[in-house]
Structure formats: C-alpha cells, structure tokens
Amino acid sequence: MRYLSTQTATDKAFAIALVLKAIDALGETVGGVWLLLIDPRWLQGTVASLVAPELREDPHDFFAVHILRWATRFQQHAMLIAALYLLSHGVTKLVVLVEIVRGRLWAYPALIVLTALFVTYQIYHMTVTRLSASYLALTLFDLLIIALTTVEYAKLRSRSGTISHFGHDGSGVD
C-alpha cells in the first residue's frame, strides 16, 4: 500500500477496512466465476449428498433443510444472474481499491459513491424482504467504509501538492 498512510488510528482503520473490502471483492469475483462454471444439477446433487446424512439423522434439521431448498431452486438463469451480480460487484470494487492503493485521488469519491449505492440497495433489500443480521452487518461495515474513506480523502485533499487528482505526479500515469 505504497500511497496509504498508516500513521494515525484512522489511517490504520482505513487500511484494515480496505483489506477486508478487498477480501470481500475477491470472494464475490471468485464466487461469480464459480457460478458461471458449474452446472446447477451438479450443485443440487452435491448439496443433496452433503446434507443427506444430517437429514437421515434429523429430517427437520433447520440448516440442512434450508441449504437443500436453496440448492434445488437454482436454475441456469438464476445462476447467471447471481454470477453477473457477484462479478459486477467484485470487479468494480477491486478496480477502485487497486486505484486507491495506487494513489489515485479520484478513486476515493468513486469508492464512496459505489459503496453508497450498495448501502442503498442493501437497505432496500432489507425493507422488501426482511431484516437479516448479515445484511445489517454488511450495511454497517459499508457505512464505516464510507466514513473512513471520507476522512482519508479530506486529509489527502488538504495536503497541497502531495497527491494530484490523477496520480502521484499529476500525469495520471505511473
């Protein structure tokens, strides 16, 4: 993280949040590629064989029943939509995060806007479906990302001449 400062507690929190966001983005990207490559019938068969022992022991096991129900609902078009959703999220976040690490000042507002869009969708999703602990935690984490990014962006902008809007030397090219 060549252009990221880790001098203050806020700087360190921002760096840690970026690493966590990058892990999330990589997971979404890998998950999207995985969904593009697998056959829904294979997924359904694999899940069924994995939960079968638990269902023999307890036919009403909450997790096994719900995982099996989830897998049987997956059809090719649903997997394609899920893959595109994950890939668009993951790749977009990775590009912005890499540009922040490269010292591109424009990437900070881009991360703020992108994350705000995700937060908006997550809030919409929670109001339409139901409040879930995982979505709530993700939304709170994203709000923290927005706050930390805003602080770091303000600090970078206040430093005169340290970093330009395009790159560390003002050219936009390293």
N, C-alpha and C positions, 0 to 999 in steps of 0.2 A: 504494500500500500504506500507507494512512493510519495504521493501527494497528500496523504491524510496525516494530520497531526494527531498525536496521542498524548499530548501534554496535560490536558485537564481531564477531569472525570467525565465531562460531557463528550469530549473527544473520544475517550475510551469507550463510552457507552455507544456512541455513534459507530465506531469501528466494529464493535461486537454485534450491533444491530445489523450492520451491512453484511457481516459474515453469516449471520442467521438468515437474513433475507436471501443471500446467495445460495445457501444450502436449500432453502425453500424453492428458489427458482430452478436449481439443478434438479431437485426432486420432481417438480412439475414437468420439466423438459423430458427427463428420463421416463416419467410416467406416461407422458403424451406419446413418445416414440414407442414405448411398450404397447400401449393400446392400439397403435397403428399396425403393429406387427403380429398381434395374437388373434386367433380365431375365437369368437365368442363361445363356440361349442367346446373348445379346449378349456377355456376358462371355467365354464359351467361344470365340466367333468372333473377338472382338478379340484375345484372348490367342493364339489359333492363328495369326492373321495377323501378330502381332508377333514370334512365335518362329519362324515358317516360314523366314525367310532363314537364321537360325542353324542350324536343323535340316537345311536343304539342304546347308549347308557342312559340318556335323558332326552326323550323325544321333544321336550318343551324347552331345551336349553336356549336361553334368550339370544346369545351371540351366534350360536351355530345356526339357528333358525333364520335370523336376520341376514347373516352372511350368505346363506344359501339362497334366500329370497332375492337378495341384491344381485347375485350372480345370474340367477335364472331370468332376470329382467333385461339383462344386457343383450342387445341385438347389435348387428353390424352398424346400423346408422347411429345408434346411441353411443357406441364406442368411438365412431368417427367424430361425433360432436364433442364428446368428452376429450378425445385426443387433441382436437383443434383448440378447445378451450384451454387445456393444460399447456400446450405448446405456445399459444399466443401469450399467455401469462408469463410462462417461464422464460421464453426467449426475450421478450420485451424487458423484463426485469433484469435479466443477465446483461443485456446491452447497456442499459442505463447504469447498472452497478459497475461494470467494467469502465465506463466512461468517467464515473466519479473517481474511481481509483486512478485513472489516467490523468486526473486533474482538470477535467472539462467542467467549467463552471455552469454551462447550460444544462448539464445532467442533473444538477441539484433541483432546479424547478421542475424538470421532467419527472424526477422521482417523486416529488411532492404531488404533482398532478396525477401521475399514474397511480400512486398509492391512494389518493383521494377518490379516484374513480373506483378502485377496488373496494374501498370502505363503503362508498355509496351503494355498490352492488350488494355487498355483504349485509348492510343494514336492510336494503330492500328484500333480500332473500330471507332474512330472519323475520321480517314482518309478514311476508307472504306465506312462508312455511311455518316454522316455529323457532323459538329461541333455542339455540344449541350452544353448549358450553364451548365447543371447538370453534364455532364461528365467532362467538363473543370474544374468546381469547385472541383469535386471529385479528379481529377488528381492533381490539385494544392495542395489540402489538403494532398494527399498521398505523394507528394514531400516534403511538410513540415514535415510529419511524418518521412520520411527518413532522412532529415536534423537533426531534433531533436534527433532521435534515434542514429544517428552517433555521435553527440556531447555527449550525455549521455553515450554511450558505451566507447568513448575515455576517459571520466572522470573516469568511473569505472575501466577501464584497467590501468589507470595511478596511481590509489591508490594501493599501494603494500600491498598485503595480506588482504585487506578489504573484497574482494569477490573473490572466485575462479571461474574457468570456469564452474563448475558443480553446485555448491551451495554455501551457505554462509560458510559452514565449510569444503568444499573441497571434501566431500564424494559423493555429488550428491544426497544425501537423507537427508531430513529434519527430 
